[in-house]
Amino acid sequence: MKKIARKKHLEMRLQSIPSHPNPKVGLEQYTTPSVIASDLIWNAYSLGDVENKDVVDLGCGTGIFAIGSALMGANSSIGVDVDDDSINLANGVKDKLDLPNLNFIASDIDDFNESMNVDTVFQNPPFGSQKNADSGQDLKFVQKAIGLNCEVIYSFHMQSTEEFLIKYYDDNGLEITHIFRYEFPIPKIYDFHTKEKQNVDVIVIRAILK
């Protein structure tokens, strides 16, 4: 497969990934826009965190970060999600792209094998954009990433929790090297949504183990 040379080309490839076929409110499932995913993956690639690396996308949904990492030359790229519908869709995309370095696993992150080799973790977990969402789910993902003994973590969080997160990461042996900022569009996909779209300010923290 021809190597992707521009971020825009990566975004165009990721645009072809379908949205969640049956989004589940309890999992706070929202599709990451291709413009955000491509920007983050391109930055990670530029920092040496993707090409020839073993990448894991925790809570991968339909697999946009796992697929993008595979397209950008990851040695291996694995997407993990508890939702069978999402994994089935991601596997369908994988079959069309014919990427031998890409795999998907249907599993709760608690049950995901921690003995494997992992260099880079991407994760866009439930980060509390819903008023009634369970708090702390994103921190559970951070702890899992630490348990994988990876070199670097890219994790989505609500921007409003930034001050708390800086201390939390430091207290848990992580050094924050970059913070990326995005407006994340939340579309009207659940019955309780009253607006066609709501933009939520999020951050993605890049952190390394101290």
CYANA upper distance limits for C-alpha pairs under 8 A (distance plus 0.5 A):
  3 LYS  CA     71 LEU  CA      8.18
  3 LYS  CA     72 MET  CA      7.65
  3 LYS  CA     73 GLY  CA      8.36
  4 ILE  CA      9 HIS  CA      7.02
  4 ILE  CA     10 LEU  CA      6.97
  4 ILE  CA     71 LEU  CA      7.85
  4 ILE  CA     72 MET  CA      7.15
  5 ALA  CA      9 HIS  CA      7.75
  6 ARG  CA     10 LEU  CA      7.12
  7 LYS  CA     11 GLU  CA      6.76
  7 LYS  CA     38 SER  CA      6.95
  7 LYS  CA     39 ASP  CA      7.44
  7 LYS  CA     42 TRP  CA      6.69
  8 LYS  CA     12 MET  CA      6.72
  8 LYS  CA     38 SER  CA      8.30
  9 HIS  CA     13 ARG  CA      6.85
 10 LEU  CA     14 LEU  CA      6.76
 10 LEU  CA     38 SER  CA      6.49
 10 LEU  CA     68 GLY  CA      7.78
 10 LEU  CA     71 LEU  CA      8.47
 11 GLU  CA     15 GLN  CA      6.64
 11 GLU  CA     34 SER  CA      5.99
 11 GLU  CA     35 VAL  CA      6.31
 11 GLU  CA     37 ALA  CA      8.15
 11 GLU  CA     38 SER  CA      5.58
 11 GLU  CA     39 ASP  CA      8.46
 12 MET  CA     16 SER  CA      7.72
 12 MET  CA     34 SER  CA      8.24
 13 ARG  CA     17 ILE  CA      8.41
 14 LEU  CA     34 SER  CA      6.03
 14 LEU  CA     38 SER  CA      7.88
 14 LEU  CA     64 ILE  CA      7.22
 14 LEU  CA     67 ILE  CA      8.37
 14 LEU  CA     68 GLY  CA      7.35
 15 GLN  CA     33 PRO  CA      8.46
 15 GLN  CA     34 SER  CA      6.01
 17 ILE  CA     62 THR  CA      7.97
 17 ILE  CA     64 ILE  CA      7.62
 17 ILE  CA     93 VAL  CA      7.38
 18 PRO  CA     62 THR  CA      7.96
 18 PRO  CA     89 LEU  CA      8.34
 19 SER  CA     31 THR  CA      6.34
 19 SER  CA     62 THR  CA      7.56
 20 HIS  CA     29 GLN  CA      8.04
 20 HIS  CA     30 TYR  CA      7.97
 20 HIS  CA     31 THR  CA      7.03
 20 HIS  CA     61 GLY  CA      7.77
 20 HIS  CA     62 THR  CA      6.87
 20 HIS  CA     85 ASP  CA      8.40
 20 HIS  CA     86 SER  CA      6.80
 21 PRO  CA     85 ASP  CA      7.35
 21 PRO  CA     86 SER  CA      7.63
 21 PRO  CA     89 LEU  CA      8.19
 22 ASN  CA     85 ASP  CA      7.52
 23 PRO  CA     28 GLU  CA      8.39
 23 PRO  CA     29 GLN  CA      6.01
 23 PRO  CA     30 TYR  CA      7.81
 23 PRO  CA    189 ILE  CA      8.33
 24 LYS  CA     28 GLU  CA      7.00
 24 LYS  CA     29 GLN  CA      6.48
 25 VAL  CA     29 GLN  CA      6.92
 25 VAL  CA    190 TYR  CA      7.57
 26 GLY  CA    133 ALA  CA      8.44
 27 LEU  CA    126 PRO  CA      7.21
 28 GLU  CA    126 PRO  CA      5.94
 28 GLU  CA    130 GLN  CA      8.24
 28 GLU  CA    133 ALA  CA      8.27
 29 GLN  CA     61 GLY  CA      7.88
 29 GLN  CA    126 PRO  CA      7.89
 30 TYR  CA    186 ILE  CA      7.37
 30 TYR  CA    187 PRO  CA      8.43
 31 THR  CA     61 GLY  CA      8.00
 31 THR  CA     62 THR  CA      8.25
 32 THR  CA     36 ILE  CA      7.34
 32 THR  CA     37 ALA  CA      6.95
 32 THR  CA     64 ILE  CA      7.95
 32 THR  CA    184 PHE  CA      8.30
 33 PRO  CA     37 ALA  CA      6.77
 33 PRO  CA    184 PHE  CA      8.36
 33 PRO  CA    185 PRO  CA      8.40
 34 SER  CA     38 SER  CA      6.25
 34 SER  CA     64 ILE  CA      8.29
 35 VAL  CA     39 ASP  CA      6.68
 36 ILE  CA     40 LEU  CA      6.74
 36 ILE  CA    182 TYR  CA      7.76
 37 ALA  CA     41 ILE  CA      6.55
 37 ALA  CA     64 ILE  CA      7.51
 37 ALA  CA     65 PHE  CA      7.06
 37 ALA  CA     68 GLY  CA      8.36
 38 SER  CA     42 TRP  CA      6.34
 38 SER  CA     68 GLY  CA      7.74
 39 ASP  CA     43 ASN  CA      6.68
 40 LEU  CA     44 ALA  CA      6.64
 40 LEU  CA    180 PHE  CA      8.42
 41 ILE  CA     45 TYR  CA      6.46
 41 ILE  CA     50 VAL  CA      8.28
 41 ILE  CA     65 PHE  CA      7.66
 41 ILE  CA     68 GLY  CA      7.31
 41 ILE  CA     69 SER  CA      7.28
 42 TRP  CA     46 SER  CA      6.61
 43 ASN  CA     47 LEU  CA      6.76
 44 ALA  CA     48 GLY  CA      6.93
 44 ALA  CA     49 ASP  CA      5.71
 44 ALA  CA     50 VAL  CA      6.77
 45 TYR  CA     49 ASP  CA      5.94
 45 TYR  CA     50 VAL  CA      5.40
 45 TYR  CA     51 GLU  CA      6.89
 45 TYR  CA     72 MET  CA      7.84
 49 ASP  CA     53 LYS  CA      7.05
 49 ASP  CA    119 ASP  CA      8.08
 49 ASP  CA    120 THR  CA      6.76
 49 ASP  CA    152 VAL  CA      7.95
 50 VAL  CA     54 ASP  CA      8.10
 50 VAL  CA     55 VAL  CA      7.47
 50 VAL  CA     69 SER  CA      6.59
 50 VAL  CA     72 MET  CA      7.37
 50 VAL  CA     73 GLY  CA      7.33
 50 VAL  CA     74 ALA  CA      5.78
 50 VAL  CA    120 THR  CA      7.71
 51 GLU  CA     69 SER  CA      8.21
 51 GLU  CA     72 MET  CA      6.65
 51 GLU  CA     73 GLY  CA      5.08
 51 GLU  CA     74 ALA  CA      5.01
 51 GLU  CA     75 ASN  CA      7.31
 52 ASN  CA     73 GLY  CA      6.55
 52 ASN  CA     74 ALA  CA      5.19
 52 ASN  CA     75 ASN  CA      4.87
 52 ASN  CA     76 SER  CA      8.28
 53 LYS  CA     74 ALA  CA      5.53
 53 LYS  CA     75 ASN  CA      5.55
 53 LYS  CA     76 SER  CA      7.26
 53 LYS  CA    118 VAL  CA      8.43
 53 LYS  CA    119 ASP  CA      6.39
 53 LYS  CA    120 THR  CA      7.55
 54 ASP  CA     74 ALA  CA      6.72
 54 ASP  CA     75 ASN  CA      5.93
 54 ASP  CA     76 SER  CA      5.28
 54 ASP  CA     77 SER  CA      6.55
 54 ASP  CA    117 ASN  CA      7.37
 54 ASP  CA    118 VAL  CA      5.68
 54 ASP  CA    119 ASP  CA      5.62
 54 ASP  CA    120 THR  CA      6.92
 55 VAL  CA     66 ALA  CA      7.82
 55 VAL  CA     69 SER  CA      7.71
 55 VAL  CA     74 ALA  CA      7.23
 55 VAL  CA     75 ASN  CA      8.26
 55 VAL  CA     76 SER  CA      6.54
 55 VAL  CA     77 SER  CA      5.16
 55 VAL  CA     78 ILE  CA      6.81
 55 VAL  CA    118 VAL  CA      6.55
 55 VAL  CA    119 ASP  CA      6.45
 55 VAL  CA    120 THR  CA      5.27
 55 VAL  CA    121 VAL  CA      6.32
 55 VAL  CA    122 PHE  CA      8.12
 56 VAL  CA     66 ALA  CA      7.31
 56 VAL  CA     77 SER  CA      6.24
 56 VAL  CA     78 ILE  CA      5.30
 56 VAL  CA     79 GLY  CA      6.37
 56 VAL  CA     80 VAL  CA      7.96
 56 VAL  CA    118 VAL  CA      7.30
 56 VAL  CA    120 THR  CA      6.86
 56 VAL  CA    121 VAL  CA      5.40
 56 VAL  CA    122 PHE  CA      6.82
 57 ASP  CA     63 GLY  CA      8.01
 57 ASP  CA     65 PHE  CA      6.69
 57 ASP  CA     66 ALA  CA      5.98
 57 ASP  CA     77 SER  CA      8.07
 57 ASP  CA     78 ILE  CA      6.61
 57 ASP  CA     79 GLY  CA      5.13
 57 ASP  CA     80 VAL  CA      6.63
 57 ASP  CA    121 VAL  CA      6.30
 57 ASP  CA    122 PHE  CA      5.23
 57 ASP  CA    123 GLN  CA      6.14
 58 LEU  CA     79 GLY  CA      6.73
 58 LEU  CA     80 VAL  CA      5.63
 58 LEU  CA     81 ASP  CA      7.12
 58 LEU  CA    109 ILE  CA      7.44
 58 LEU  CA    121 VAL  CA      7.58
 58 LEU  CA    122 PHE  CA      6.84
 58 LEU  CA    123 GLN  CA      5.49
 58 LEU  CA    124 ASN  CA      7.93
 58 LEU  CA    125 PRO  CA      8.14
 58 LEU  CA    141 PHE  CA      8.06
 59 GLY  CA     79 GLY  CA      7.83
 59 GLY  CA     80 VAL  CA      6.05
 59 GLY  CA     81 ASP  CA      5.05
 59 GLY  CA     82 VAL  CA      7.74
 59 GLY  CA    109 ILE  CA      7.84
 59 GLY  CA    123 GLN  CA      6.78
 59 GLY  CA    124 ASN  CA      7.14
 59 GLY  CA    125 PRO  CA      6.47
 60 CYS  CA     64 ILE  CA      7.57
 60 CYS  CA     65 PHE  CA      7.56
 60 CYS  CA     66 ALA  CA      7.68
 60 CYS  CA     79 GLY  CA      5.75
 60 CYS  CA     80 VAL  CA      6.02
 60 CYS  CA     81 ASP  CA      5.98
 60 CYS  CA    123 GLN  CA      7.50
 60 CYS  CA    124 ASN  CA      7.81
 61 GLY  CA     80 VAL  CA      8.44
 61 GLY  CA     81 ASP  CA      6.61
 61 GLY  CA     83 ASP  CA      7.95
 61 GLY  CA     86 SER  CA      5.77
 61 GLY  CA     87 ILE  CA      7.48
 61 GLY  CA     90 ALA  CA      8.38
 62 THR  CA     86 SER  CA      5.34
 62 THR  CA     87 ILE  CA      6.77
 62 THR  CA     89 LEU  CA      6.67
 62 THR  CA     90 ALA  CA      5.37
 63 GLY  CA     67 ILE  CA      6.34
 63 GLY  CA     79 GLY  CA      6.49
 63 GLY  CA     86 SER  CA      8.35
 63 GLY  CA     87 ILE  CA      8.15
 63 GLY  CA     90 ALA  CA      6.03
 63 GLY  CA    104 PHE  CA      8.49
 64 ILE  CA     68 GLY  CA      6.42
 65 PHE  CA     69 SER  CA      6.47
 65 PHE  CA     79 GLY  CA      8.46
 65 PHE  CA    122 PHE  CA      7.28
 66 ALA  CA     70 ALA  CA      6.73
 66 ALA  CA     77 SER  CA      5.93
 66 ALA  CA     78 ILE  CA      6.43
 66 ALA  CA     79 GLY  CA      5.92
 66 ALA  CA    102 LEU  CA      7.65
 67 ILE  CA     71 LEU  CA      6.70
 67 ILE  CA     77 SER  CA      7.89
 67 ILE  CA     94 LYS  CA      8.12
 67 ILE  CA    102 LEU  CA      7.39
 68 GLY  CA     72 MET  CA      6.74
 69 SER  CA     73 GLY  CA      7.04
 69 SER  CA     74 ALA  CA      6.10
 69 SER  CA     77 SER  CA      6.94
 70 ALA  CA     74 ALA  CA      5.49
 70 ALA  CA     75 ASN  CA      8.10
 70 ALA  CA     76 SER  CA      7.39
 70 ALA  CA     77 SER  CA      6.15
 70 ALA  CA     99 LEU  CA      7.53
 70 ALA  CA    101 ASN  CA      6.65
 70 ALA  CA    102 LEU  CA      6.43
 71 LEU  CA     99 LEU  CA      8.26
 74 ALA  CA    101 ASN  CA      7.62
 75 ASN  CA    101 ASN  CA      6.76
 76 SER  CA    101 ASN  CA      5.16
 76 SER  CA    102 LEU  CA      6.60
 76 SER  CA    103 ASN  CA      8.47
 77 SER  CA    101 ASN  CA      6.49
 77 SER  CA    102 LEU  CA      5.38
 77 SER  CA    103 ASN  CA      6.85
 78 ILE  CA    102 LEU  CA      6.43
 78 ILE  CA    103 ASN  CA      5.34
 78 ILE  CA    104 PHE  CA      5.93
 78 ILE  CA    105 ILE  CA      7.79
 79 GLY  CA    103 ASN  CA      6.90
 79 GLY  CA    104 PHE  CA      5.11
 79 GLY  CA    105 ILE  CA      6.68
 80 VAL  CA     87 ILE  CA      8.42
 80 VAL  CA    104 PHE  CA      6.42
 80 VAL  CA    105 ILE  CA      5.41
 80 VAL  CA    106 ALA  CA      6.46
 80 VAL  CA    107 SER  CA      6.69
 80 VAL  CA    108 ASP  CA      8.16
 80 VAL  CA    109 ILE  CA      7.57
 80 VAL  CA    112 PHE  CA      8.35
 81 ASP  CA     86 SER  CA      7.93
 81 ASP  CA     87 ILE  CA      7.20
 81 ASP  CA    105 ILE  CA      7.14
 81 ASP  CA    106 ALA  CA      5.78
 81 ASP  CA    107 SER  CA      6.01
 81 ASP  CA    108 ASP  CA      6.76
 81 ASP  CA    109 ILE  CA      7.62
 82 VAL  CA    106 ALA  CA      5.87
 82 VAL  CA    107 SER  CA      5.11
 82 VAL  CA    108 ASP  CA      5.10
 82 VAL  CA    109 ILE  CA      7.84
 83 ASP  CA     87 ILE  CA      6.98
 83 ASP  CA    106 ALA  CA      7.19
 83 ASP  CA    107 SER  CA      8.28
 84 ASP  CA     88 ASN  CA      6.49
 84 ASP  CA    106 ALA  CA      6.59
 85 ASP  CA     89 LEU  CA      6.82
 86 SER  CA     90 ALA  CA      6.65
 87 ILE  CA     91 ASN  CA      6.55
 87 ILE  CA    104 PHE  CA      6.98
 87 ILE  CA    105 ILE  CA      7.55
 87 ILE  CA    106 ALA  CA      6.69
 88 ASN  CA     92 GLY  CA      6.84
 89 LEU  CA     93 VAL  CA      6.99
 90 ALA  CA     94 LYS  CA      6.70
 90 ALA  CA    104 PHE  CA      7.78
 91 ASN  CA     95 ASP  CA      6.70
 91 ASN  CA    103 ASN  CA      8.17
 91 ASN  CA    104 PHE  CA      7.17
 92 GLY  CA     96 LYS  CA      7.03
 93 VAL  CA     97 LEU  CA      6.77
 94 LYS  CA     98 ASP  CA      6.46
 94 LYS  CA     99 LEU  CA      6.83
 94 LYS  CA    102 LEU  CA      7.55
 94 LYS  CA    103 ASN  CA      8.27
 95 ASP  CA     99 LEU  CA      8.04
107 SER  CA    111 ASP  CA      6.93
107 SER  CA    112 PHE  CA      6.87
108 ASP  CA    112 PHE  CA      7.10
109 ILE  CA    141 PHE  CA      8.33
109 ILE  CA    144 LYS  CA      7.77
110 ASP  CA    144 LYS  CA      7.88
114 GLU  CA    147 GLY  CA      7.17
114 GLU  CA    148 LEU  CA      5.59
115 SER  CA    148 LEU  CA      7.84
116 MET  CA    148 LEU  CA      8.23
117 ASN  CA    148 LEU  CA      8.44
117 ASN  CA    150 CYS  CA      8.28
118 VAL  CA    148 LEU  CA      7.11
118 VAL  CA    149 ASN  CA      7.52
118 VAL  CA    150 CYS  CA      5.58
118 VAL  CA    151 GLU  CA      8.00
119 ASP  CA    150 CYS  CA      5.21
119 ASP  CA    151 GLU  CA      5.45
119 ASP  CA    152 VAL  CA      7.05
120 THR  CA    150 CYS  CA      6.32
120 THR  CA    151 GLU  CA      6.45
120 THR  CA    152 VAL  CA      5.50
120 THR  CA    153 ILE  CA      6.42
120 THR  CA    154 TYR  CA      8.32
121 VAL  CA    145 ALA  CA      7.12
121 VAL  CA    150 CYS  CA      7.44
121 VAL  CA    152 VAL  CA      6.93
121 VAL  CA    153 ILE  CA      5.32
121 VAL  CA    154 TYR  CA      6.57
122 PHE  CA    153 ILE  CA      6.68
122 PHE  CA    154 TYR  CA      5.33
122 PHE  CA    155 SER  CA      6.61
123 GLN  CA    141 PHE  CA      7.93
123 GLN  CA    153 ILE  CA      8.46
123 GLN  CA    154 TYR  CA      6.79
123 GLN  CA    155 SER  CA      5.49
123 GLN  CA    156 PHE  CA      6.98
124 ASN  CA    155 SER  CA      6.58
124 ASN  CA    156 PHE  CA      5.52
124 ASN  CA    157 HIS  CA      8.35
125 PRO  CA    137 GLN  CA      7.47
125 PRO  CA    138 ASP  CA      5.92
125 PRO  CA    141 PHE  CA      7.32
125 PRO  CA    155 SER  CA      8.32
125 PRO  CA    156 PHE  CA      7.31
126 PRO  CA    137 GLN  CA      6.43
126 PRO  CA    138 ASP  CA      6.45
127 PHE  CA    135 SER  CA      8.25
127 PHE  CA    136 GLY  CA      8.12
127 PHE  CA    137 GLN  CA      7.00
127 PHE  CA    138 ASP  CA      5.75
127 PHE  CA    156 PHE  CA      7.53
127 PHE  CA    157 HIS  CA      5.80
127 PHE  CA    158 MET  CA      6.58
128 GLY  CA    133 ALA  CA      5.99
128 GLY  CA    134 ASP  CA      7.43
128 GLY  CA    135 SER  CA      6.68
128 GLY  CA    136 GLY  CA      8.39
128 GLY  CA    137 GLN  CA      8.27
128 GLY  CA    158 MET  CA      7.52
129 SER  CA    133 ALA  CA      7.76
129 SER  CA    158 MET  CA      7.77
129 SER  CA    200 VAL  CA      7.82
136 GLY  CA    140 LYS  CA      7.02
137 GLN  CA    141 PHE  CA      7.18
138 ASP  CA    142 VAL  CA      6.95
138 ASP  CA    156 PHE  CA      8.17
138 ASP  CA    157 HIS  CA      7.32
139 LEU  CA    143 GLN  CA      6.78
140 LYS  CA    144 LYS  CA      6.84
141 PHE  CA    145 ALA  CA      6.69
142 VAL  CA    146 ILE  CA      6.79
142 VAL  CA    155 SER  CA      7.90
143 GLN  CA    147 GLY  CA      6.75
144 LYS  CA    148 LEU  CA      6.89
145 ALA  CA    149 ASN  CA      7.45
145 ALA  CA    150 CYS  CA      7.35
145 ALA  CA    153 ILE  CA      7.45
146 ILE  CA    150 CYS  CA      7.26
146 ILE  CA    209 LEU  CA      8.28
150 CYS  CA    209 LEU  CA      8.24
151 GLU  CA    208 ILE  CA      6.34
151 GLU  CA    209 LEU  CA      6.88
152 VAL  CA    206 ARG  CA      7.37
152 VAL  CA    207 ALA  CA      6.14
152 VAL  CA    208 ILE  CA      5.06
152 VAL  CA    209 LEU  CA      7.45
153 ILE  CA    205 ILE  CA      8.04
153 ILE  CA    206 ARG  CA      6.02
153 ILE  CA    207 ALA  CA      5.75
153 ILE  CA    208 ILE  CA      6.90
154 TYR  CA    204 VAL  CA      6.70
154 TYR  CA    205 ILE  CA      6.02
154 TYR  CA    206 ARG  CA      5.12
154 TYR  CA    207 ALA  CA      7.24
155 SER  CA    204 VAL  CA      5.65
155 SER  CA    205 ILE  CA      5.80
155 SER  CA    206 ARG  CA      7.29
156 PHE  CA    202 VAL  CA      7.26
156 PHE  CA    203 ILE  CA      6.23
156 PHE  CA    204 VAL  CA      4.87
156 PHE  CA    205 ILE  CA      7.10
157 HIS  CA    161 THR  CA      7.84
157 HIS  CA    162 GLU  CA      8.35
157 HIS  CA    202 VAL  CA      6.14
157 HIS  CA    203 ILE  CA      5.90
157 HIS  CA    204 VAL  CA      6.75
157 HIS  CA    205 ILE  CA      8.28
158 MET  CA    162 GLU  CA      7.71
158 MET  CA    200 VAL  CA      8.33
158 MET  CA    201 ASP  CA      6.95
158 MET  CA    202 VAL  CA      5.03
158 MET  CA    203 ILE  CA      6.65
159 GLN  CA    181 ARG  CA      8.43
159 GLN  CA    201 ASP  CA      6.08
159 GLN  CA    202 VAL  CA      5.05
159 GLN  CA    203 ILE  CA      5.72
160 SER  CA    201 ASP  CA      8.30
160 SER  CA    202 VAL  CA      8.41
161 THR  CA    165 LEU  CA      6.60
162 GLU  CA    166 ILE  CA      6.70
162 GLU  CA    203 ILE  CA      8.24
163 GLU  CA    167 LYS  CA      7.35
164 PHE  CA    168 TYR  CA      6.65
165 LEU  CA    169 TYR  CA      6.41
166 ILE  CA    170 ASP  CA      6.82
166 ILE  CA    176 ILE  CA      8.03
167 LYS  CA    171 ASP  CA      6.51
168 TYR  CA    172 ASN  CA      6.71
169 TYR  CA    173 GLY  CA      7.02
169 TYR  CA    174 LEU  CA      5.58
169 TYR  CA    175 GLU  CA      7.39
169 TYR  CA    176 ILE  CA      7.81
170 ASP  CA    174 LEU  CA      5.71
170 ASP  CA    175 GLU  CA      6.65
170 ASP  CA    176 ILE  CA      8.30
173 GLY  CA    209 LEU  CA      6.60
173 GLY  CA    210 LYS  CA      6.09
174 LEU  CA    207 ALA  CA      6.42
174 LEU  CA    208 ILE  CA      6.05
174 LEU  CA    209 LEU  CA      5.21
174 LEU  CA    210 LYS  CA      5.98
175 GLU  CA    207 ALA  CA      5.74
175 GLU  CA    208 ILE  CA      5.78
175 GLU  CA    209 LEU  CA      6.72
175 GLU  CA    210 LYS  CA      6.41
176 ILE  CA    205 ILE  CA      7.25
176 ILE  CA    206 ARG  CA      6.35
176 ILE  CA    207 ALA  CA      4.75
176 ILE  CA    208 ILE  CA      7.10
177 THR  CA    205 ILE  CA      8.36
177 THR  CA    206 ARG  CA      6.31
177 THR  CA    207 ALA  CA      6.14
177 THR  CA    208 ILE  CA      7.85
178 HIS  CA    205 ILE  CA      6.61
178 HIS  CA    206 ARG  CA      5.61
178 HIS  CA    207 ALA  CA      7.69
179 ILE  CA    203 ILE  CA      6.89
179 ILE  CA    204 VAL  CA      6.16
179 ILE  CA    205 ILE  CA      5.21
179 ILE  CA    206 ARG  CA      6.70
180 PHE  CA    203 ILE  CA      6.00
180 PHE  CA    204 VAL  CA      5.50
180 PHE  CA    205 ILE  CA      7.00
181 ARG  CA    201 ASP  CA      7.92
181 ARG  CA    202 VAL  CA      6.53
181 ARG  CA    203 ILE  CA      5.08
181 ARG  CA    204 VAL  CA      6.94
182 TYR  CA    201 ASP  CA      6.53
182 TYR  CA    202 VAL  CA      5.95
182 TYR  CA    203 ILE  CA      6.71
183 GLU  CA    199 ASN  CA      6.28
183 GLU  CA    200 VAL  CA      6.03
183 GLU  CA    201 ASP  CA      5.26
183 GLU  CA    202 VAL  CA      6.72
184 PHE  CA    199 ASN  CA      5.89
184 PHE  CA    200 VAL  CA      5.52
184 PHE  CA    201 ASP  CA      6.65
184 PHE  CA    202 VAL  CA      6.96
185 PRO  CA    197 LYS  CA      6.87
185 PRO  CA    198 GLN  CA      6.18
185 PRO  CA    199 ASN  CA      4.85
185 PRO  CA    200 VAL  CA      6.71
186 ILE  CA    197 LYS  CA      6.01
186 ILE  CA    198 GLN  CA      5.53
186 ILE  CA    199 ASN  CA      6.44
186 ILE  CA    200 VAL  CA      7.55
187 PRO  CA    195 LYS  CA      8.40
187 PRO  CA    196 GLU  CA      6.43
187 PRO  CA    197 LYS  CA      4.91
187 PRO  CA    198 GLN  CA      6.98
188 LYS  CA    193 HIS  CA      6.01
188 LYS  CA    194 THR  CA      7.78
188 LYS  CA    195 LYS  CA      6.78
188 LYS  CA    196 GLU  CA      5.38
188 LYS  CA    197 LYS  CA      6.28
189 ILE  CA    193 HIS  CA      7.56
